[in-house]
């Protein structure tokens, strides 16, 4: 029975990605100097995600809308990022935003709504 669900999930995932691409919001326009400041603030952020996950799509859309240059790591298809998410983040859940503080402290933020709220408050 599981062999039926895998192709169905794959097709649905492709549809989600296509709809995201077609309806992607326009990014915020900033001056070059303002964007450089934002880029320096996002250098310490990494998003662990799956390409076809609807909650990850929601978070990626927010990142795109806010014109943020946040590194994205595919935790499903890359064993290194998968293990880092589990070992360092504490659980296998995406999306997960890793934020490293200036003092070296690390915060692992889960839940697309919480991540989007954080990004919106910090970069809107």
PAFIDO-376597 format. One record per atom (N, C-alpha, C): residue in one letter; atom name; x negated, y, z negated. Coordinates in nm, 2 decimals, always signed. Each point is the difference from the previous one (the first is absolute). Layout:
<atoms>
a, CA, X, Y, Z
...
</atoms>
This chain:
<atoms>
x, N, -0.08, -0.12, +0.00
x, CA, +0.08, +0.12, +0.00
x, C, -0.09, +0.13, +0.00
x, N, -0.11, +0.00, -0.07
x, CA, -0.09, +0.11, -0.01
x, C, -0.06, +0.04, +0.14
x, N, -0.01, -0.10, +0.09
x, CA, -0.05, +0.02, +0.13
x, C, +0.09, +0.09, +0.08
x, N, +0.13, +0.01, -0.03
x, CA, +0.09, +0.09, +0.07
x, C, -0.01, +0.14, -0.05
x, N, -0.02, +0.02, -0.13
x, CA, -0.01, +0.13, -0.06
x, C, -0.12, +0.08, +0.04
x, N, -0.11, -0.07, +0.02
x, CA, -0.13, +0.08, +0.03
x, C, +0.01, +0.07, +0.13
x, N, +0.05, -0.06, +0.11
x, CA, +0.02, +0.08, +0.13
x, C, +0.10, +0.11, -0.01
x, N, +0.11, -0.03, -0.08
x, CA, +0.10, +0.10, -0.02
x, C, -0.05, +0.12, -0.07
x, N, -0.08, -0.02, -0.11
x, CA, -0.06, +0.11, -0.07
x, C, -0.10, +0.07, +0.09
x, N, -0.07, -0.07, +0.08
x, CA, -0.10, +0.07, +0.09
x, C, +0.08, +0.09, +0.10
x, N, +0.10, -0.05, +0.06
x, CA, +0.08, +0.08, +0.09
x, C, +0.06, +0.13, -0.07
x, N, +0.06, -0.03, -0.12
x, CA, +0.05, +0.12, -0.07
x, C, -0.11, +0.10, -0.04
x, N, -0.11, -0.05, -0.03
x, CA, -0.11, +0.09, -0.03
x, C, -0.04, +0.08, +0.12
x, N, -0.01, -0.06, +0.11
x, CA, -0.03, +0.08, +0.13
x, C, +0.11, +0.10, +0.03
x, N, +0.12, -0.03, -0.03
x, CA, +0.11, +0.10, +0.02
x, C, -0.02, +0.12, -0.10
x, N, -0.03, -0.03, -0.12
x, CA, -0.03, +0.10, -0.11
x, C, -0.11, +0.09, +0.05
x, N, -0.11, -0.06, +0.05
x, CA, -0.11, +0.08, +0.04
x, C, +0.03, +0.09, +0.12
x, N, +0.08, -0.06, +0.09
x, CA, +0.04, +0.08, +0.12
x, C, +0.09, +0.12, -0.04
x, N, +0.10, -0.03, -0.08
x, CA, +0.09, +0.11, -0.05
x, C, -0.08, +0.11, -0.07
x, N, -0.10, -0.04, -0.08
x, CA, -0.08, +0.09, -0.07
x, C, -0.07, +0.09, +0.10
x, N, -0.06, -0.06, +0.10
x, CA, -0.07, +0.07, +0.11
x, C, +0.09, +0.10, +0.07
x, N, +0.12, -0.04, +0.04
x, CA, +0.09, +0.08, +0.07
x, C, +0.05, +0.12, -0.08
x, N, +0.02, -0.02, -0.13
x, CA, +0.06, +0.10, -0.08
x, C, -0.09, +0.07, -0.10
x, N, -0.13, -0.02, +0.02
x, CA, -0.10, +0.05, -0.09
x, C, +0.01, +0.16, -0.01
x, N, +0.00, +0.05, -0.13
x, CA, +0.01, +0.14, -0.02
x, C, -0.12, +0.08, +0.05
x, N, +0.02, +0.12, +0.03
x, CA, -0.12, +0.08, +0.04
x, C, -0.08, +0.04, -0.12
x, N, -0.13, +0.00, +0.00
x, CA, -0.08, +0.03, -0.11
x, C, +0.00, +0.15, -0.03
x, N, -0.02, +0.03, -0.13
x, CA, -0.01, +0.14, -0.04
x, C, -0.12, +0.06, +0.07
x, N, +0.02, +0.13, +0.05
x, CA, -0.11, +0.07, +0.06
x, C, -0.07, +0.09, -0.10
x, N, -0.13, -0.02, -0.01
x, CA, -0.08, +0.08, -0.09
x, C, -0.12, +0.07, +0.08
x, N, -0.05, +0.10, -0.06
x, CA, -0.12, +0.06, +0.06
x, C, -0.12, -0.11, -0.01
x, N, -0.10, +0.02, +0.08
x, CA, -0.11, -0.09, +0.00
x, C, -0.06, -0.01, -0.14
x, N, -0.02, +0.12, -0.06
x, CA, -0.06, +0.01, -0.13
x, C, +0.09, -0.07, -0.11
x, N, +0.13, +0.02, +0.01
x, CA, +0.09, -0.06, -0.10
x, C, +0.00, -0.15, +0.02
x, N, -0.01, -0.05, +0.12
x, CA, +0.00, -0.15, +0.03
x, C, -0.13, -0.06, -0.06
x, N, -0.11, +0.08, +0.01
x, CA, -0.13, -0.05, -0.05
x, C, +0.01, -0.02, -0.15
x, N, +0.07, +0.09, -0.07
x, CA, +0.01, -0.01, -0.14
x, C, +0.09, -0.12, -0.04
x, N, +0.11, -0.02, +0.08
x, CA, +0.08, -0.12, -0.03
x, C, -0.07, -0.12, +0.03
x, N, -0.08, -0.01, +0.11
x, CA, -0.08, -0.12, +0.03
x, C, -0.10, -0.03, -0.11
x, N, -0.06, +0.10, -0.06
x, CA, -0.09, -0.03, -0.11
x, C, +0.07, -0.05, -0.12
x, N, +0.13, +0.04, -0.02
x, CA, +0.08, -0.05, -0.11
x, C, +0.05, -0.15, +0.02
x, N, +0.00, -0.04, +0.13
x, CA, +0.05, -0.14, +0.03
x, C, -0.11, -0.09, +0.02
x, N, -0.13, +0.05, +0.00
x, CA, -0.11, -0.09, +0.01
x, C, -0.01, -0.11, -0.10
x, N, +0.06, +0.02, -0.11
x, CA, +0.00, -0.10, -0.11
x, C, +0.13, -0.08, -0.01
x, N, +0.07, -0.01, +0.11
x, CA, +0.13, -0.07, +0.00
x, C, -0.01, -0.11, +0.11
x, N, +0.06, -0.12, -0.04
x, CA, +0.01, -0.11, +0.10
x, C, +0.14, -0.06, -0.02
x, N, +0.06, -0.03, +0.12
x, CA, +0.13, -0.07, -0.01
x, C, -0.01, -0.14, +0.05
x, N, +0.03, -0.09, -0.09
x, CA, +0.01, -0.14, +0.03
x, C, +0.14, -0.03, +0.05
x, N, +0.01, -0.07, +0.11
x, CA, +0.13, -0.01, +0.07
x, C, +0.00, -0.12, +0.09
x, N, +0.12, -0.03, +0.05
x, CA, +0.03, -0.10, +0.10
x, C, +0.06, +0.08, +0.12
x, N, -0.04, -0.02, +0.12
x, CA, +0.05, +0.07, +0.11
x, C, +0.15, +0.00, +0.02
x, N, +0.06, -0.12, -0.03
x, CA, +0.14, -0.02, +0.03
x, C, +0.09, +0.02, -0.12
x, N, -0.05, +0.03, -0.11
x, CA, +0.08, +0.02, -0.13
x, C, +0.08, +0.13, +0.01
x, N, +0.13, -0.01, -0.01
x, CA, +0.08, +0.13, +0.00
x, C, -0.04, +0.10, -0.10
x, N, -0.04, -0.04, -0.12
x, CA, -0.04, +0.09, -0.11
x, C, -0.13, +0.07, +0.04
x, N, -0.09, -0.08, +0.06
x, CA, -0.13, +0.06, +0.05
x, C, +0.03, +0.10, +0.11
x, N, +0.09, -0.03, +0.09
x, CA, +0.04, +0.09, +0.11
x, C, +0.05, +0.13, -0.07
x, N, +0.08, -0.01, -0.10
x, CA, +0.05, +0.12, -0.07
x, C, -0.11, +0.09, -0.05
x, N, -0.10, -0.07, -0.06
x, CA, -0.12, +0.07, -0.06
x, C, -0.09, +0.06, +0.12
x, N, -0.02, -0.08, +0.10
x, CA, -0.08, +0.05, +0.11
x, C, +0.07, +0.12, +0.07
x, N, +0.13, +0.00, +0.01
x, CA, +0.07, +0.11, +0.06
x, C, -0.02, +0.13, -0.09
x, N, +0.00, -0.01, -0.13
x, CA, -0.03, +0.11, -0.09
x, C, -0.14, +0.05, +0.02
x, N, -0.09, -0.09, +0.01
x, CA, -0.14, +0.04, +0.02
x, C, -0.02, +0.07, +0.14
x, N, +0.07, -0.05, +0.10
x, CA, +0.00, +0.07, +0.13
x, C, +0.06, +0.14, -0.01
x, N, +0.12, +0.01, -0.06
x, CA, +0.07, +0.12, -0.01
x, C, -0.08, +0.11, -0.07
x, N, -0.07, -0.04, -0.10
x, CA, -0.08, +0.09, -0.08
x, C, -0.14, +0.02, +0.06
x, N, -0.03, -0.06, +0.11
x, CA, -0.13, +0.01, +0.07
x, C, -0.12, -0.03, -0.09
x, N, +0.01, -0.12, -0.06
x, CA, -0.10, -0.04, -0.10
x, C, -0.09, -0.11, +0.07
x, N, -0.13, +0.02, -0.02
x, CA, -0.09, -0.10, +0.05
x, C, -0.04, -0.10, -0.11
x, N, +0.09, -0.09, -0.02
x, CA, -0.02, -0.11, -0.10
x, C, -0.04, -0.13, +0.07
x, N, -0.10, -0.06, -0.05
x, CA, -0.04, -0.13, +0.06
x, C, +0.10, -0.10, -0.03
x, N, +0.03, -0.08, +0.11
x, CA, +0.10, -0.11, -0.02
x, C, -0.07, -0.13, +0.01
x, N, +0.03, -0.09, -0.09
x, CA, -0.06, -0.13, +0.00
x, C, +0.11, -0.11, +0.01
x, N, -0.01, -0.09, +0.09
x, CA, +0.09, -0.11, +0.03
x, C, -0.02, -0.11, -0.10
x, N, +0.08, -0.01, -0.10
x, CA, -0.02, -0.10, -0.11
x, C, +0.05, -0.13, +0.04
x, N, +0.07, -0.01, +0.11
x, CA, +0.06, -0.13, +0.05
x, C, -0.10, -0.07, +0.09
x, N, -0.06, +0.07, +0.09
x, CA, -0.09, -0.06, +0.10
x, C, -0.15, +0.01, -0.03
x, N, -0.04, +0.06, -0.11
x, CA, -0.14, +0.01, -0.03
x, C, -0.02, -0.05, -0.14
x, N, -0.07, -0.11, -0.01
x, CA, -0.01, -0.07, -0.13
x, C, -0.08, +0.09, -0.10
x, N, -0.09, +0.08, +0.04
x, CA, -0.07, +0.09, -0.09
x, C, +0.09, +0.09, -0.07
x, N, +0.09, +0.07, +0.08
x, CA, +0.09, +0.09, -0.06
x, C, +0.11, -0.07, -0.08
x, N, +0.04, -0.11, +0.04
x, CA, +0.10, -0.09, -0.07
x, C, -0.06, -0.02, -0.14
x, N, -0.12, -0.05, -0.01
x, CA, -0.06, -0.04, -0.13
x, C, -0.03, +0.13, -0.09
x, N, -0.04, +0.11, +0.07
x, CA, -0.02, +0.12, -0.08
x, C, +0.13, +0.05, -0.06
x, N, +0.11, -0.01, +0.08
x, CA, +0.13, +0.04, -0.05
x, C, +0.04, -0.08, -0.12
x, N, -0.02, -0.13, +0.01
x, CA, +0.04, -0.09, -0.11
x, C, -0.09, +0.01, -0.12
x, N, -0.14, +0.00, +0.02
x, CA, -0.09, +0.00, -0.11
x, C, -0.01, +0.13, -0.07
x, N, -0.01, +0.11, +0.08
x, CA, -0.02, +0.13, -0.06
x, C, +0.13, +0.07, -0.03
x, N, +0.10, -0.01, +0.09
x, CA, +0.13, +0.06, -0.02
x, C, +0.09, -0.07, -0.10
x, N, -0.02, -0.14, -0.01
x, CA, +0.07, -0.07, -0.10
x, C, +0.12, -0.08, +0.06
x, N, +0.04, +0.03, +0.12
x, CA, +0.11, -0.08, +0.06
x, C, +0.01, +0.01, +0.15
x, N, +0.06, -0.10, +0.06
x, CA, +0.01, +0.00, +0.14
x, C, +0.13, +0.06, +0.04
x, N, +0.00, +0.14, +0.01
x, CA, +0.12, +0.07, +0.03
x, C, -0.04, +0.12, +0.08
x, N, +0.07, +0.03, +0.11
x, CA, -0.02, +0.11, +0.09
x, C, +0.13, +0.08, +0.01
x, N, -0.01, +0.12, +0.04
x, CA, -0.12, +0.08, +0.01
x, C, -0.06, +0.03, -0.14
x, N, -0.13, +0.02, +0.00
x, CA, -0.07, +0.04, -0.12
x, C, -0.11, +0.10, +0.04
x, N, +0.01, +0.12, -0.07
x, CA, -0.09, +0.11, +0.02
x, C, -0.10, -0.01, -0.11
x, N, -0.13, -0.01, +0.04
x, CA, -0.11, +0.00, -0.10
x, C, -0.06, +0.14, +0.01
x, N, +0.00, +0.07, -0.12
x, CA, -0.05, +0.13, -0.01
x, C, -0.12, +0.00, -0.10
x, N, -0.11, +0.04, +0.05
x, CA, -0.12, +0.00, -0.09
x, C, -0.03, +0.15, -0.04
x, N, +0.00, +0.02, -0.13
x, CA, -0.02, +0.13, -0.06
x, C, -0.15, +0.04, +0.02
x, N, -0.02, +0.13, -0.02
x, CA, -0.14, +0.06, +0.01
x, C, -0.09, -0.06, -0.11
x, N, +0.06, -0.05, -0.11
x, CA, -0.08, -0.06, -0.11
x, C, -0.02, -0.15, +0.02
x, N, +0.05, -0.05, +0.12
x, CA, -0.02, -0.15, +0.03
x, C, +0.12, -0.08, -0.05
x, N, +0.09, +0.06, -0.07
x, CA, +0.12, -0.08, -0.04
x, C, +0.08, -0.03, +0.12
x, N, +0.08, -0.12, -0.01
x, CA, +0.07, -0.05, +0.12
x, C, +0.15, -0.02, -0.05
x, N, +0.09, +0.05, +0.08
x, CA, +0.14, -0.02, -0.03
x, C, +0.06, -0.08, +0.12
x, N, +0.07, -0.10, -0.02
x, CA, +0.07, -0.08, +0.10
x, C, +0.15, +0.03, -0.01
x, N, +0.05, +0.06, +0.10
x, CA, +0.14, +0.05, +0.00
x, C, +0.08, -0.09, +0.10
x, N, +0.11, -0.06, -0.06
x, CA, +0.08, -0.09, +0.08
x, C, +0.14, +0.07, +0.02
x, N, +0.08, -0.06, +0.08
x, CA, +0.14, +0.05, +0.03
x, C, -0.01, +0.12, +0.10
x, N, +0.06, -0.02, +0.12
x, CA, +0.00, +0.10, +0.10
x, C, +0.06, +0.13, -0.04
x, N, +0.11, +0.00, -0.08
x, CA, +0.06, +0.12, -0.04
x, C, -0.09, +0.08, -0.10
x, N, -0.07, -0.07, -0.09
x, CA, -0.09, +0.07, -0.09
x, C, -0.12, +0.05, +0.07
x, N, -0.06, -0.07, +0.10
x, CA, -0.11, +0.04, +0.08
x, C, +0.04, +0.13, +0.08
x, N, +0.12, -0.01, +0.06
x, CA, +0.04, +0.11, +0.08
x, C, +0.03, +0.13, -0.08
x, N, +0.05, -0.02, -0.12
x, CA, +0.03, +0.11, -0.09
x, C, -0.14, +0.06, -0.04
x, N, -0.09, -0.08, -0.04
x, CA, -0.14, +0.05, -0.03
x, C, -0.06, +0.08, +0.11
x, N, +0.00, -0.06, +0.12
x, CA, -0.06, +0.07, +0.12
x, C, +0.07, +0.13, +0.03
x, N, +0.14, +0.00, -0.01
x, CA, +0.07, +0.12, +0.03
x, C, -0.03, +0.11, -0.10
x, N, +0.00, -0.03, -0.13
x, CA, -0.03, +0.10, -0.10
x, C, -0.14, +0.05, +0.01
x, N, -0.10, -0.08, +0.04
x, CA, -0.14, +0.04, +0.01
x, C, -0.03, +0.08, +0.13
x, N, +0.07, -0.04, +0.11
x, CA, -0.04, +0.06, +0.13
x, C, +0.10, +0.07, +0.08
x, N, +0.12, +0.02, -0.06
x, CA, +0.11, +0.07, +0.07
x, C, -0.03, +0.15, +0.01
</atoms>
